[in-house]
């Protein structure tokens, strides 16, 4: 029996013991996934049977749609109760999705210190370092001895998200370093925290884009990165689990946008919602398709005389599109990892041009030989060889430069690159192939 069925049976039978056992024996994320199929009435009944701590664990791992559904079924008093078991950054994420009125009511019912902390987090954009940071961390004065440090860790540790990294601050509370818990445990009691700290600590500002923060964590193999203000005072930290979520989110967004699909779209969305999100990109693609069609129309008289051209044309444009997509994928990935920019790396376009020359020669030769035997015409094979080389060079050129140019103009290269690339390979591919055919027309008849 599936987990959602077992949970539903326990809810319908009002078997609290069985329900609590199921929730306790499974990871909260698995329970949240199972609850996604529940109707509102079933979900409300389940929430009435669980304690606030159990609800908090589930709602932290739930998708935004389920979170909103669960919040909508609870009164503000119960929401505040299970919020007490959640970290401020997760609370801020949830409050950011509900109405202003209810948000104010909930914040008004919370402790003033907690409310102020969450309101600070709500002030940062959801895709910034400040928007994903947590304020539950350990920061200690540099002059403390190891004995005092361990006492502070025992006192503060249970309330923080991580205790493996201790941040070190001076008398003005400015960040000056970090210390690993392992080094603290291995040091003598009279050694000061300043003596064992690493003063080469990396940090980000709260307005830093979350993707940029994730690149820093990935590049330097960090477990946590502090978020500081202009005075270098710690505002919060970003933990590795949040960084993993950011990486998955950004990669998913880029993948979907390459196909002209919204990052929020999922299987099962309302048809009207999907139409609004997809149709504009399809219309844009339609316009570019007309441009390619117009190019073909310029050579109607040639195609009418040599019907074999109609069969060969899609090969040239198709291979150009495939080759361009390969370049596009590599470049967009490199941009996402901060490895390439147009100012310093434009010269690498010649690598892609060279690659297009080699790949075009090989694939064009294979295609030319096949067409020669198929239509018994040497010049048809020669034309497609030259056209294939030319279009794969064009594909490499535009596949490399288009996303870099879009990035330079502060546009997301994942959104529009494929549209411009397809237009370039189709238009230039058709034009090159058919121009050559027109030039060699007496030899093709």
Backbone torsions as a table, in degrees:
resi	resn	phi	psi	omega
1	UNK	NA	136.0	-179.9
2	UNK	-69.6	157.1	-177.8
3	UNK	-60.8	-40.6	-178.8
4	UNK	-64.2	-34.2	178.0
5	UNK	-69.9	-40.8	179.0
6	UNK	-65.3	-40.9	178.1
7	UNK	-64.1	-41.7	-178.9
8	UNK	-65.0	-40.8	177.7
9	UNK	-61.8	-42.6	179.7
10	UNK	-64.6	-38.1	179.4
11	UNK	-68.8	-45.4	-179.0
12	UNK	-63.8	-34.9	179.5
13	UNK	-87.8	-1.3	-177.3
14	UNK	52.9	38.1	179.5
15	UNK	-89.0	89.1	-175.6
16	UNK	-62.8	-40.9	-177.5
17	UNK	-62.8	-45.8	179.7
18	UNK	-65.6	-40.4	-179.7
19	UNK	-62.8	-45.7	179.7
20	UNK	-64.8	-34.6	178.8
21	UNK	-67.8	-41.5	178.5
22	UNK	-63.7	-44.4	179.6
23	UNK	-65.6	-38.7	-178.8
24	UNK	-73.0	-29.2	-176.8
25	UNK	-86.0	-9.5	-178.3
26	UNK	-119.8	153.8	176.5
27	UNK	-65.0	142.1	-179.9
28	UNK	-54.3	-35.7	-179.1
29	UNK	-66.5	-33.3	177.7
30	UNK	-71.7	-37.4	176.9
31	UNK	-65.4	-43.9	179.3
32	UNK	-60.7	-40.4	178.5
33	UNK	-64.0	-40.2	179.8
34	UNK	-67.0	-34.6	-178.2
35	UNK	-73.5	-12.8	-177.4
36	UNK	-62.5	-24.5	-178.4
37	UNK	-91.6	-1.4	-178.7
38	UNK	-73.8	144.4	170.1
39	UNK	-76.6	163.3	-177.3
40	UNK	-58.3	-40.3	-178.7
41	UNK	-65.2	-41.5	179.7
42	UNK	-67.1	-39.8	-179.8
43	UNK	-66.8	-40.2	178.6
44	UNK	-63.9	-40.4	179.1
45	UNK	-64.5	-40.6	179.0
46	UNK	-63.7	-43.7	-178.9
47	UNK	-63.9	-32.1	178.6
48	UNK	-70.9	-21.6	-178.2
49	UNK	-92.0	-16.4	-176.9
50	UNK	-99.0	156.5	176.7
51	UNK	-85.1	163.1	-176.0
52	UNK	-58.2	-39.4	-178.5
53	UNK	-64.0	-38.8	179.9
54	UNK	-70.5	-39.3	177.5
55	UNK	-63.2	-42.0	-178.9
56	UNK	-60.1	-43.8	-178.9
57	UNK	-62.6	-38.6	-178.9
58	UNK	-73.3	-45.9	-174.2
59	UNK	-68.2	-27.2	176.8
60	UNK	-63.1	-32.5	-175.6
61	UNK	-97.7	-4.5	-175.4
62	UNK	-77.0	154.9	173.1
63	UNK	-68.6	158.4	-175.4
64	UNK	-56.8	-39.3	-179.0
65	UNK	-62.5	-42.0	179.1
66	UNK	-70.7	-38.7	177.3
67	UNK	-56.9	-47.6	-180.0
68	UNK	-62.1	-38.9	178.5
69	UNK	-64.3	-42.1	-179.7
70	UNK	-68.7	-42.7	179.2
71	UNK	-61.4	-38.9	-179.0
72	UNK	-66.0	-19.3	-179.0
73	UNK	-94.1	-3.7	-176.3
74	UNK	-114.7	148.8	174.6
75	UNK	-82.0	164.5	-174.3
76	UNK	-60.4	-35.0	-178.8
77	UNK	-63.9	-42.9	180.0
78	UNK	-72.2	-32.6	177.6
79	UNK	-62.5	-46.4	179.0
80	UNK	-60.6	-34.7	-178.1
81	UNK	-66.8	-45.9	-179.5
82	UNK	-80.2	-18.6	173.3
83	UNK	-63.0	-27.9	-178.1
84	UNK	-65.4	-14.2	178.4
85	UNK	-101.8	5.7	-176.5
86	UNK	-114.3	157.9	178.4
87	UNK	-78.4	151.2	-176.3
88	UNK	-57.4	-36.5	-177.9
89	UNK	-67.3	-36.7	176.7
90	UNK	-69.6	-37.5	177.4
91	UNK	-63.4	-44.0	-179.5
92	UNK	-62.3	-39.0	178.6
93	UNK	-61.2	-42.5	-179.0
94	UNK	-70.1	-45.4	-179.1
95	UNK	-63.5	-27.2	179.4
96	UNK	-68.6	-14.0	-177.1
97	UNK	-102.6	-4.7	-176.9
98	UNK	-106.3	172.3	-177.7
99	UNK	-64.2	152.9	-177.6
100	UNK	-61.5	-41.2	-178.2
101	UNK	-60.2	-50.7	-179.9
102	UNK	-66.0	-36.1	179.6
103	UNK	-61.2	-45.6	179.5
104	UNK	-63.0	-39.5	179.9
105	UNK	-62.6	-45.0	-179.2
106	UNK	-65.8	-45.3	179.5
107	UNK	-62.8	-34.9	178.8
108	UNK	-68.0	-23.7	-179.2
109	UNK	-89.9	-9.5	-178.7
110	UNK	-88.6	166.0	174.2
111	UNK	-59.5	144.9	-175.9
112	UNK	-59.7	-41.1	-179.0
113	UNK	-63.7	-43.4	179.0
114	UNK	-67.1	-41.3	-179.3
115	UNK	-62.8	-43.1	179.6
116	UNK	-64.1	-39.3	-179.5
117	UNK	-64.1	-44.5	-178.7
118	UNK	-70.0	-38.3	178.0
119	UNK	-63.9	-33.5	175.5
120	UNK	-63.2	-44.1	-179.8
121	UNK	-66.1	-36.4	178.9
122	UNK	-66.7	-19.8	-179.2
123	UNK	-75.6	-14.2	179.6
124	UNK	-96.5	149.4	178.7
125	UNK	-62.2	148.6	-177.6
126	UNK	-64.5	-21.3	-178.5
127	UNK	-104.2	20.1	179.7
128	UNK	-109.1	167.8	177.7
129	UNK	-60.6	-40.4	178.2
130	UNK	-64.2	-30.9	-178.7
131	UNK	-73.7	-22.5	-178.1
132	UNK	-111.6	0.2	-177.5
133	UNK	-78.7	160.5	172.8
134	UNK	-116.1	149.4	-178.8
135	UNK	-97.5	9.0	180.0
136	UNK	-96.7	92.7	-178.3
137	UNK	-145.5	172.9	177.9
138	UNK	-115.1	121.1	175.0
139	UNK	-128.8	124.6	-175.0
140	UNK	-125.5	155.6	179.6
141	UNK	-69.0	144.8	-174.3
142	UNK	-66.2	-25.8	-175.6
143	UNK	-82.5	-5.4	-178.0
144	UNK	-66.4	142.8	174.4
145	UNK	-80.1	165.0	-179.4
146	UNK	-60.4	-33.7	179.1
147	UNK	-62.5	-46.9	179.9
148	UNK	-69.6	-35.2	179.1
149	UNK	-61.4	-44.9	-179.5
150	UNK	-64.7	-37.1	177.6
151	UNK	-64.0	-41.0	179.1
152	UNK	-66.8	-38.5	178.9
153	UNK	-64.1	-41.4	178.4
154	UNK	-64.1	-34.4	-177.9
155	UNK	-77.1	-44.7	-173.9
156	UNK	-90.8	-29.9	-172.8
157	UNK	-47.3	-48.2	-178.1
158	UNK	-60.6	-18.1	-177.5
159	UNK	-98.9	-1.2	-175.9
160	UNK	-106.5	164.9	178.9
161	UNK	-80.0	-36.7	178.5
162	UNK	-137.4	150.6	174.5
163	UNK	-125.4	1.5	-178.0
164	UNK	-69.2	-29.1	-179.4
165	UNK	-119.6	125.1	178.5
166	UNK	-109.0	127.2	179.6
167	UNK	-90.8	141.8	-174.6
168	UNK	-111.1	130.2	-179.4
169	UNK	-124.9	157.9	177.8
170	UNK	-91.5	-168.2	-177.6
171	UNK	-64.5	-25.4	179.2
172	UNK	-91.6	10.6	-179.8
173	UNK	65.9	18.9	176.2
174	UNK	-82.9	140.6	-179.1
175	UNK	-69.5	125.0	179.4
176	UNK	-123.8	-7.1	179.6
177	UNK	174.5	-174.1	176.8
178	UNK	-145.2	156.6	179.8
179	UNK	-134.5	141.8	178.8
180	UNK	-86.8	139.1	-179.0
181	UNK	-57.5	-35.5	179.2
182	UNK	-60.3	-43.3	179.3
183	UNK	-67.0	-35.4	178.2
184	UNK	-64.3	-45.1	-179.4
185	UNK	-67.1	-28.3	-177.2
186	UNK	-88.4	-4.3	-176.0
187	UNK	-95.8	156.0	178.0
188	UNK	-68.9	155.2	-174.2
189	UNK	-63.7	-28.9	-175.8
190	UNK	-89.2	-1.6	178.2
191	UNK	-75.7	138.7	-179.8
192	UNK	-85.2	157.7	-179.2
193	UNK	-63.8	-33.7	-179.4
194	UNK	-63.4	-30.7	-177.1
195	UNK	-70.6	-28.3	-176.2
196	UNK	-108.0	-2.5	-175.4
197	UNK	-75.3	157.7	172.8
198	UNK	-98.7	114.8	-175.6
199	UNK	-85.5	-1.5	177.5
200	UNK	-96.0	70.3	-174.9
201	UNK	-99.4	133.3	178.6
202	UNK	-91.2	145.7	-179.9
203	UNK	-149.5	167.9	176.0
204	UNK	-132.5	161.7	176.6
205	UNK	-89.8	157.9	-177.3
206	UNK	-62.2	-27.7	-179.8
207	UNK	-85.9	-2.4	178.2
208	UNK	-62.0	136.2	178.6
209	UNK	-61.1	140.0	-177.0
210	UNK	-60.7	-31.5	178.9
211	UNK	-67.6	-38.8	177.4
212	UNK	-65.2	-39.6	177.4
213	UNK	-63.7	-40.1	-179.9
214	UNK	-66.2	-33.9	178.2
215	UNK	-66.1	-38.3	178.7
216	UNK	-65.5	-45.4	179.2
217	UNK	-61.8	-42.6	-180.0
218	UNK	-66.8	-43.2	-177.0
219	UNK	-64.6	-40.7	-175.1
220	UNK	-102.8	10.3	177.2
221	UNK	53.1	47.5	-179.4
222	UNK	-86.1	150.9	174.1
223	UNK	-93.4	-22.9	-178.5
224	UNK	-158.5	149.8	177.3
225	UNK	-134.4	130.7	-178.9
226	UNK	-79.0	151.1	175.1
227	UNK	-110.4	123.0	-174.2
228	UNK	-123.0	158.6	176.0
229	UNK	-91.9	-170.4	-176.2
230	UNK	-64.3	-26.4	178.9
231	UNK	-87.8	5.5	-179.8
232	UNK	68.4	26.2	174.7
233	UNK	-91.1	135.2	-178.1
234	UNK	-68.5	129.5	174.3
235	UNK	-100.7	-29.2	-178.7
236	UNK	179.6	-172.5	178.6
237	UNK	-135.9	154.6	173.3
238	UNK	-112.4	122.9	-176.4
239	UNK	-93.6	164.4	-173.9
240	UNK	-62.7	-31.8	-179.9
241	UNK	-67.1	-35.2	176.2
242	UNK	-70.5	-35.7	178.4
243	UNK	-64.1	-41.7	177.8
244	UNK	-60.8	-41.8	177.9
245	UNK	-61.8	-40.3	179.7
246	UNK	-64.1	-45.6	-178.9
247	UNK	-61.0	-45.4	178.3
248	UNK	-62.5	-44.4	-179.5
249	UNK	-61.9	-46.2	-177.5
250	UNK	-67.7	-40.7	179.5
251	UNK	-66.8	-40.4	177.8
252	UNK	-63.5	-43.0	179.6
253	UNK	-61.4	-44.7	-179.7
254	UNK	-64.8	-41.1	-179.5
255	UNK	-62.7	-44.5	-179.5
256	UNK	-69.2	-40.9	-177.7
257	UNK	-68.3	-27.8	175.6
258	UNK	-60.9	-27.1	179.5
259	UNK	-100.1	6.9	179.4
260	UNK	73.7	33.2	-179.5
261	UNK	-118.4	141.3	179.9
262	UNK	-66.1	146.6	-179.6
263	UNK	-66.8	-20.8	-177.6
264	UNK	-89.7	-4.8	-174.4
265	UNK	-80.1	140.7	-179.7
266	UNK	-139.2	164.1	174.0
267	UNK	-63.4	131.8	-179.9
268	UNK	100.0	-3.6	176.2
269	UNK	-61.9	157.6	175.8
270	UNK	-62.3	144.0	-178.6
271	UNK	-59.5	-41.5	-179.3
272	UNK	-60.6	-39.2	179.5
273	UNK	-65.8	-44.8	179.9
274	UNK	-64.9	-37.7	179.0
275	UNK	-62.0	-46.2	-179.1
276	UNK	-61.2	-37.4	-176.3
277	UNK	-81.9	-30.2	-174.6
278	UNK	-97.7	-37.9	-171.7
279	UNK	-57.4	-42.6	-180.0
280	UNK	-55.9	-40.2	-179.8
281	UNK	-70.7	-34.3	177.8
282	UNK	-66.9	-37.0	177.7
283	UNK	-64.9	-41.5	177.6
284	UNK	-62.5	-43.1	177.2
285	UNK	-62.5	-35.6	178.5
286	UNK	-62.8	-41.3	178.9
287	UNK	-62.4	-42.2	179.1
288	UNK	-69.0	-31.9	177.3
289	UNK	-65.6	-37.2	176.4
290	UNK	-64.1	-34.4	178.1
291	UNK	-63.6	-43.7	177.4
292	UNK	-65.6	-39.5	179.4
293	UNK	-63.8	-39.0	178.5
294	UNK	-62.7	-38.7	178.9
295	UNK	-62.5	-44.0	178.2
296	UNK	-63.5	-39.6	-178.6
297	UNK	-61.1	-25.5	178.9
298	UNK	-65.1	-19.3	-175.2
299	UNK	-119.4	28.6	-178.4
300	UNK	-57.4	-40.8	-177.3
301	UNK	-63.3	-34.5	178.9
302	UNK	-71.3	-44.1	-177.8
303	UNK	-64.9	-37.8	179.2
304	UNK	-61.5	-36.8	-178.1
305	UNK	-78.1	-31.6	-179.5
306	UNK	-126.4	92.4	-175.4
307	UNK	-63.8	-27.8	-178.9
308	UNK	-59.6	-25.4	179.4
309	UNK	-62.2	-35.7	-179.7
310	UNK	-63.5	-33.3	179.1
311	UNK	-77.6	-28.1	-175.5
312	UNK	-88.5	-27.7	-175.7
313	UNK	-54.9	-47.9	-177.3
314	UNK	-60.9	-25.5	179.6
315	UNK	-65.3	-44.5	-178.6
316	UNK	-63.5	-51.0	-177.3
317	UNK	-69.9	-37.1	179.3
318	UNK	-63.2	-46.0	178.7
319	UNK	-66.3	-36.1	176.5
320	UNK	-63.7	-43.2	178.2
321	UNK	-63.2	-41.5	179.8
322	UNK	-65.4	-45.2	179.5
323	UNK	-64.0	-41.6	178.3
324	UNK	-63.8	-37.6	179.0
325	UNK	-65.1	-36.0	176.3
326	UNK	-61.3	-48.4	178.6
327	UNK	-62.6	-43.7	-178.8
328	UNK	-58.8	-44.5	-178.5
329	UNK	-62.8	-43.3	-179.5
330	UNK	-65.1	-43.8	-177.0
331	UNK	-68.4	-44.0	179.9
332	UNK	-63.0	-39.2	176.1
333	UNK	-62.9	-43.9	179.9
334	UNK	-64.5	-37.4	176.4
335	UNK	-63.8	-43.8	-179.4
336	UNK	-61.8	-32.3	-179.8
337	UNK	-89.8	1.7	179.2
338	UNK	70.5	26.4	-175.2
339	UNK	-94.7	-12.4	-173.4
340	UNK	-147.1	143.8	171.3
341	UNK	-147.5	158.1	-171.4
342	UNK	-67.6	-29.5	-177.4
343	UNK	-67.6	-43.9	-174.0
344	UNK	-98.9	-20.4	-170.5
345	UNK	-121.9	12.6	-179.4
346	UNK	-58.1	-29.3	-176.5
347	UNK	-63.7	-20.8	-179.5
348	UNK	-70.5	-6.7	175.7
349	UNK	-61.5	-28.8	179.3
350	UNK	-68.4	-27.9	173.9
351	UNK	-62.9	-43.3	-179.5
352	UNK	-69.9	-34.7	176.3
353	UNK	-64.5	-43.9	177.3
354	UNK	-63.0	-39.7	178.1
355	UNK	-64.4	-40.1	177.3
356	UNK	-62.7	-39.0	178.6
357	UNK	-61.9	-45.8	-178.8
358	UNK	-68.6	-51.2	-178.7
359	UNK	-64.5	-37.7	178.5
360	UNK	-65.9	-37.6	179.1
361	UNK	-64.8	-44.2	-177.7
362	UNK	-67.9	-53.4	-177.9
363	UNK	-67.8	-35.2	178.4
364	UNK	-67.4	-37.8	178.5
365	UNK	-64.8	-43.9	178.5
366	UNK	-61.1	-46.4	-179.5
367	UNK	-64.4	-42.2	-179.6
368	UNK	-61.5	-41.3	179.0
369	UNK	-63.8	-44.2	-179.7
370	UNK	-62.3	-45.8	-179.7
371	UNK	-67.8	-32.0	177.6
372	UNK	-61.7	-47.3	180.0
373	UNK	-72.2	-30.0	-178.4
374	UNK	-72.3	-42.6	-174.6
375	UNK	-113.2	0.2	177.5
376	UNK	54.4	47.2	-179.4
377	UNK	-141.1	111.7	-177.8
378	UNK	-63.0	-39.8	-174.7
379	UNK	-69.6	-31.5	175.5
380	UNK	-64.0	-42.4	176.7
381	UNK	-64.1	-39.5	179.2
382	UNK	-65.8	-41.9	-179.7
383	UNK	-61.5	-45.6	-177.4
384	UNK	-71.3	-28.8	175.1
385	UNK	-62.8	-49.5	-179.3
386	UNK	-65.2	-42.4	-179.4
387	UNK	-64.7	-38.6	-180.0
388	UNK	-66.0	-43.8	177.9
389	UNK	-60.4	-48.0	-178.6
390	UNK	-61.5	-43.4	-176.3
391	UNK	-73.1	-32.7	177.3
392	UNK	-72.4	-30.7	172.5
393	UNK	-65.6	-44.5	177.6
394	UNK	-60.8	-41.3	-179.9
395	UNK	-62.2	-44.2	179.0
396	UNK	-65.5	-40.7	-179.3
397	UNK	-62.2	-54.3	-178.1
398	UNK	-73.6	-34.2	178.8
399	UNK	-62.5	-28.5	178.8
400	UNK	-84.7	-45.6	-171.6
401	UNK	-82.8	-32.0	-176.6
402	UNK	-58.7	-53.7	-179.3
403	UNK	-64.2	-33.6	178.7
404	UNK	-68.0	-39.2	177.8
405	UNK	-65.5	-42.7	178.6
406	UNK	-62.2	-40.1	177.4
407	UNK	-64.0	-39.7	179.0
408	UNK	-62.1	-33.9	-179.9
409	UNK	-90.6	16.7	177.6
410	UNK	61.2	32.0	173.6
411	UNK	-109.3	146.9	180.0
412	UNK	-69.9	116.2	-177.7
413	UNK	-64.4	-19.4	-179.3
414	UNK	-75.7	-20.2	-173.9
415	UNK	-75.9	-49.7	-167.9
416	UNK	-114.8	-9.5	-172.9
417	UNK	-56.5	-45.8	-175.1
418	UNK	-64.9	-33.2	179.8
419	UNK	-66.2	-49.4	179.9
420	UNK	-64.8	-38.0	-179.0
421	UNK	-66.4	-46.0	179.4
422	UNK	-60.2	-42.1	177.6
423	UNK	-59.6	-45.5	-178.0
424	UNK	-63.3	-47.9	-176.7
425	UNK	-70.0	-35.3	178.4
426	UNK	-69.5	-52.1	-176.2
427	UNK	-64.6	-51.0	-179.2
428	UNK	-67.4	-36.3	179.0
429	UNK	-63.7	-48.8	178.1
430	UNK	-62.7	-45.5	-176.2
431	UNK	-63.6	-44.4	-178.6
432	UNK	-65.2	-47.1	-177.3
433	UNK	-63.9	-47.6	-176.4
434	UNK	-73.9	-29.5	175.2
435	UNK	-65.8	-41.9	176.9
436	UNK	-64.3	-40.0	179.5
437	UNK	-62.8	-40.3	179.0
438	UNK	-65.7	-37.0	-179.6
439	UNK	-67.0	-39.3	-177.9
440	UNK	-99.2	16.3	-174.0
441	UNK	-51.4	-44.3	-179.5
442	UNK	-59.2	-27.5	-178.8
443	UNK	-85.5	-11.0	-179.0
444	UNK	-95.9	-18.3	-178.0
445	UNK	-78.4	NA	NA
